[in-house]
Amino acid sequence: MLTVQTLPSEDSKDEKTTLPKLFKDLSLNIEKNNEFLARLIELSASESESLQGAAPVLSVLSKIAHAHREERVTVELRLTFMKINDIDTVDQKFQAEIFIQAKWEDPSLKEDDKVFDPVIMWTPKLIIINVDGSFLEEHNEYSISHSDNQPPQVNLIWRFKAFFKENLELQHFPIDVQDLTISISTERTIQEVELIEDHFSLSSVNTQAFLDASEWSLYNHTETYQDQTTIEYARSTVHPILHVQCRVARKIGYFVWNIIFIVFLIIALTFASYSIEVDSSDRLAVNITLFLTAVAFKLVVKQSLPTISYLTYLDLYVLAALIFLAMNATQNATMKSLAAVYSAKEVKVYDRNSIVCLTIIFLFFHVIFGIYITFTATRRRWKMKEKDKLYQEKKEYMDRSRMSPRGPSKRKGRYPVKKGGSLDSFYEHRYSLRKGE
C-alpha cells in the first residue's frame, strides 16, 4: 500500500510559531502533496504493463490531482429566500430557509462522468459568513451537465435553515426598511475563485411563505453586490464575498397606536392644565405627573430596541415630548413667581402670551417633523417600491433574452454585478446596450 507522508517543517517545532505561520506551512505541504501525486500518475502511466490491476487507484489519484486548479474559477450563484420568519430587532438576527444554486465549469471532467464526488474533486468550498451558530437543517447535492462545445458544468444544490446576523439600521425606527442579507463566501482566495450572480436566473424571495407578516412587509425584489474579506487566522489572504439581499418594511400600526398616539395625548393634556388659576400650584403638579408618565413610555420604547448609540425617530419624538413638558413646567413655575410680584391682570396677559407661544411651538414641531419623515424614511419606502418594479422588468427582460433566437449565451455578461447593486444600474446598463445595437 502506498502512503504519502509530509514531514513537519523545522519552523513548526519552534515554540514561538504563530498560528498564521502554521496554516501557511500546511498550505505549502498540501501543494507539495498534489505535485507528488501528479508526478506519481505520470510515472505509473509509463509503466502501465506492470500496473494493470491498479486502474481504480490511478483513477482516484487522477481526480485528486485535478482537485487543484491553476486558473481562476468563476462560480455563478443564485439564491432564493424560501422562508423568512422571526426577525428579531433586539438581538439583530433573523431566521430563514435558504436555497442556493451554484455552477462552475470543470474541464477536467470527461464526457462519461455522471457522478461528482466533492471529497476528491475541486469545489469552491462555499461558506455563509453571517450565520449565527450552526445550521438547523442542511442538504446539498452535486450533479454534472454536459453541453455541445462547452466544458462540463458542475451544479451544486444547497439548501439549509439557520439564524443569520444582521446589523439593523434603526435610525428610521419605527418607519424603517431593513436589509436581510445572506453573505456567501469561500474558503478559497480571491485569486482562485470569483463569485458572481447567475447571468441567466435572478435571485428571488418567496413572499407567500413569509411568516412574520404581522410585523413586517416583504418586498419582492432581491439585490446582489460583491465584496471581499480576510479570514481572521490569515489576514494576508483575501476571500471573495457575494451578498444577496431582500428587504422588509416595518408595519408601524402597533407603535402609532400604542406609543406615538398616547404620547401625543399626554402632550395635548398639558394645555388642559391652563384652566387652573395662574397662582395655583396645581398647574405645576399636573405637568410633573404628565412628565413622569412620558418617561415611562420612554422606557417602553427602550425595550423594543437593542443598545444603540444613536437616536431613532421614535426616540426623537418622545424626547421632544419631554422637552415640551419641561417647558410647560417652567412656564407654570414662572407664572407662579410673577403672581407674587405683579398684579393678577398683568400675570394673566403674560400667561396668555406664553400659552400662544407654546401652542405655536407644538404645531410647528409636528409639521416640521412630519416633513422630515416624509423626505427620509417614507422616501426610502417609495424607492423600495420602485425597485420592485425594476426587478420585475429585469426578470421579464432576462426571460425574453433566453427565448431570443440569438440564444442566452450571446447575452452572457450583460448584467455585471456592481458595488451599488444590480437594480440601481439596470436601466443605465440596458439603455447603453440599446444605443450600441
Number of C-alpha atoms within 10 A of each C-alpha: 2 4 4 8 8 10 7 12 12 7 13 15 9 9 7 8 11 12 11 14 14 17 13 11 14 16 12 11 17 13 13 13 16 17 13 13 19 18 12 15 17 12 11 17 14 10 11 12 9 10 12 11 10 11 13 10 10 18 11 12 18 19 17 17 22 19 17 16 12 9 9 12 18 15 19 19 22 21 26 19 23 20 19 23 16 14 21 16 17 13 14 15 19 20 20 21 19 19 22 18 18 21 22 19 19 18 11 15 19 11 12 7 12 12 10 17 12 13 9 15 18 19 21 21 11 15 13 15 14 16 20 15 10 11 13 11 10 14 10 12 12 15 15 19 14 17 9 6 6 9 17 20 17 21 19 19 15 17 18 16 20 17 20 23 20 21 13 18 15 19 17 19 19 21 23 22 26 22 17 25 21 24 21 22 27 21 16 17 19 20 14 18 21 21 26 22 26 21 19 19 15 20 22 21 24 15 17 11 13 19 15 14 16 10 15 19 16 20 19 19 25 25 23 25 20 21 15 13 14 14 12 9 13 14 11 10 15 16 22 22 24 23 22 25 22 21 19 20 19 17 17 14 13 12 16 14 11 11 18 17 12 15 23 14 10 20 22 15 14 20 14 12 18 17 8 13 12 22 18 14 13 14 23 21 14 17 25 17 12 21 22 13 14 23 16 11 16 19 10 12 15 14 10 12 16 14 10 11 6 8 14 18 18 21 18 12 19 20 16 15 21 22 13 18 23 16 14 25 20 14 19 25 17 15 19 20 14 19 17 11 10 12 10 13 10 12 21 18 11 14 19 11 12 16 16 11 10 16 14 11 12 16 11 12 14 12 10 11 14 11 12 12 14 13 10 13 18 16 11 17 18 11 11 18 14 13 19 17 15 17 22 13 14 19 18 11 12 20 14 13 18 16 10 12 8 10 12 16 11 11 15 13 12 14 19 17 21 15 12 12 18 20 23 15 15 17 14 10 15 14 11 10 11 8 7 6 6
